[in-house]
């Protein structure tokens, strides 16, 4: 995507949304927050009392894995 104007990204995203962005459809179809308790329990997330860098949001990482499985050839690690 070559910048044509100051708002080219916004225009691009608006065009994607109008054409039926598959990520928006996925977000509207699957209620990802329902998986949070299962993910937190399964991943063994602590309360952060030991310090260190905060962990990535488990729901966000789950979304990444779902999108990666749907677009296997288009994404990489």
C-alpha positions in Angstrom: 0.0 0.0 0.0 1.6 3.3 -1.1 0.6 6.4 0.8 -1.6 8.5 -1.4 -2.8 10.9 1.3 -2.5 11.5 4.9 -5.5 9.4 5.6 -4.7 6.5 3.2 -4.6 3.9 6.0 -8.0 5.0 7.3 -9.4 5.0 3.7 -8.0 1.5 3.1 -9.5 0.1 6.3 -12.8 1.7 5.5 -12.8 0.1 2.1 -11.9 -3.3 3.6 -14.8 -2.9 6.1 -17.2 -2.0 3.4 -16.2 -5.1 1.3 -16.6 -7.5 4.2 -13.3 -7.7 6.1 -12.9 -11.4 7.1 -11.3 -10.3 10.5 -14.4 -8.2 11.3 -16.6 -11.1 10.4 -14.6 -13.5 12.6 -14.8 -11.0 15.5 -18.5 -10.7 15.1 -19.0 -14.5 14.9 -16.8 -15.8 17.7 -17.1 -14.4 21.2 -13.4 -14.8 22.1 -13.8 -13.5 25.7 -15.6 -16.7 26.6 -12.3 -18.5 26.3 -10.4 -16.3 28.8 -11.0 -18.3 31.9 -10.0 -21.5 30.2 -6.9 -19.9 28.6 -5.8 -18.3 31.9 -6.2 -21.6 33.8 -4.6 -23.7 31.0 -1.6 -21.4 30.6 -1.0 -21.0 34.3 -1.0 -17.2 34.4 0.0 -15.8 37.7 -1.0 -12.6 39.5 2.3 -10.9 38.6 3.5 -10.8 42.2 7.0 -12.0 41.1 7.5 -9.0 38.8 9.0 -9.2 35.4 7.4 -8.3 32.1 3.7 -8.7 31.9 2.5 -11.6 29.9 0.7 -11.1 26.6 -3.0 -11.1 26.7 -4.1 -14.8 26.4 -7.2 -13.9 24.3 -5.1 -11.8 21.9 -2.6 -14.7 21.5 -5.5 -17.1 20.9 -6.9 -14.8 18.2 -3.5 -14.8 16.5 -3.4 -18.6 16.5 -6.9 -18.8 15.0 -6.1 -16.2 12.3 -2.8 -18.0 11.5 -4.7 -21.3 11.1 -7.1 -19.7 8.7 -4.5 -17.9 6.6 -1.7 -20.5 6.9 0.1 -19.5 3.8 -0.1 -15.8 4.3 1.3 -15.5 7.8 4.5 -16.5 9.5 5.9 -16.7 13.0 
